[in-house]
Amino acid sequence: SRNIVRRPAASNALRFTAIRCTPRFAVAYVFLAQRMSTLARLILGIFFLGFVAYLPGLSGGFAFDDFPNIVDNASLRLPTLDVDALLTAALSSESGPLRRPLASLSFALNYALFGPHPFSFKLTNVAIHLANGALVYWLLLLLMPRLLPASWSRQTTVRAAGLTALVWTLHPLNLTAVLYVVQRMASLATTFMLLSAIAYSKLRADVVAGTRTAVLRKWTMVIVCGLLGLACKENAAVLPLLLLVIEITAFRFVGARRLARLATVAGLVGFVGILYLVLHPEILARNFAERPFTAGERLLTEIRILVFYLGQIIFPSPGRMNLFHADWNLSTSLWEPWTTAVAVLFWLSALIAGWLHRQRFPLLLFAVGWYLAGHVLESTVIPLDLIYEHRNYLPGIGVLSLVCAMLIHWRERAPRIGNLICVGIVVILAAMTAYRAWQWSDPISLAVTEARHNPSSPRARYELGRIHYRMYLADKRPADLSAARRELEAAIGLGNEDAVPLIGLINSYLFTREPVPESLVTKLKRDLNTQLPNQRRLHAIYSNIECQMEKSCPVALDLTLGLVDAGLTNPRLTDAAKATLLEWLAVYYINVLGDVPAAERVIKDATLIRPDDWSLRLRYAEVLVAKKDWAAARAEATTFPPTLNAWRRYTQPAAARRLATLTTQLAEIH
């Protein structure tokens, strides 16, 4: 636990090493740069400055969602490097519908090669980020000559591409995609998306030039890299839109009539899909049933948030950069608040201006189109949390390319002042990133900073309490336990997620064998019974069950049954959620209390609610095996699909393994 949460001595040593070694790195860079070409010198500069800026943060620990996705994910700790273990690790994530296997596999390899300490995970993330900086430079070298006016010199386009890549690498807004370990999912997906865009740009440049070389190989790379990006994170699904932006602005369908027809058909299909959703709003309403906002409210709010992101890209302010932003009011209409209408007008004006100047200055349309296309998946009507900075990791390239190109163009007219401004911007951005990395150099300093910047954020206060609690588990210091409870209490009542800090607070009393204050139990029951029964709230019940199953907490039958009953009697509980609660109760009866008949009754009720859910019927068969009712278990097993199709095996690997175990048990008994 100490390795995971905090190692003060090692943390301080690494921070002071960063300070001492930076001048030596600078001397080494100057020495090497004198013997390199301009291209190699710039790439080396990206690597050098980027590494120095992020070096203070390498001593930090895991944080926030790193714990459920990496630290507490036992499947990532490979017993062997055989195919089955690697496949289990790759499919162990619960994030996203595609399970992000490539990112999970990279986490497992970090564990296998370097152990559980977060240093190796963060160093790998920094290496991916620096490689992405080089890929940004490569992509813009291909695109800038086509996006800038023909009157601009070749040297200007090269410098614009280089400055964009350098500024993007050093921009403090990208830090959460790098030092927040779990966001390797986003940065690694960006790696493959950039590779795909580079292959597409080279392919189209060859076609425009009349030299069709290795067309099949390049198309293969475009498609394969796109699929690998999807295997890291689902936001790679926006890649076709990004390629369309490149095509419209840089290549304009020259020599590609089939692509023009395909883009037209795809646009019509997309329009029909949007029209269908507008005419059938109940589809989106079902997806937003567990959210405190509707699809329309989220879309209008995101339009304002995109303006906020834009301001942070152009005028970054580390004091306003946080993991959690609790101060965003929902946009309930165009006029409430009035800034929603202003934001809509701003984006419409930007798109119109870009389209009107697409012939004379296509970089403007590229910047706006790339930024908006990159946000289509995560900042529209998909029911995700409202705001996260790492969503700008790829979209920010478009905005920065426009800003840096204008700076370079102005520098050509006033070289001395221009050089001074460009160098000043690079130094300031590097200092900002190093400052944020310093904040991330220790889990406690990070959690305290988040809570200080967001005193009204329940998530920030909860995470600070969770860090203190993990420190208490490591050292058993009463001060850490008191601090944990103080922060968890502060998180209660700040938002609409009271169940999460409440159950954490209750579990802290159970773990220390202290009486649980009745007021906390009453508050939690009321929350579970009256508030929107979303996944996070219902999981608070399971965390109490899990605590008892792992024997971290004593058996608390009355408490657990009271929480389950409060959840089951919530009038807004869906059938699926009700069946899930009953399944958890059955797991509790059989694994904590050893009451097989009660588990059988409860899980049978769950199967009656959702008779087509094969995973529930599997749980029922497992209970029958525990009851040693072999005939009933075999009869139940015959209701499963004869063979699970590949999609079910992929999306539900744990259930598929349980089914294989059940089948083996029944065969041995027979």
Disulfide bonds with the S-S distance in Angstrom:
Cys547-Cys553 1.64
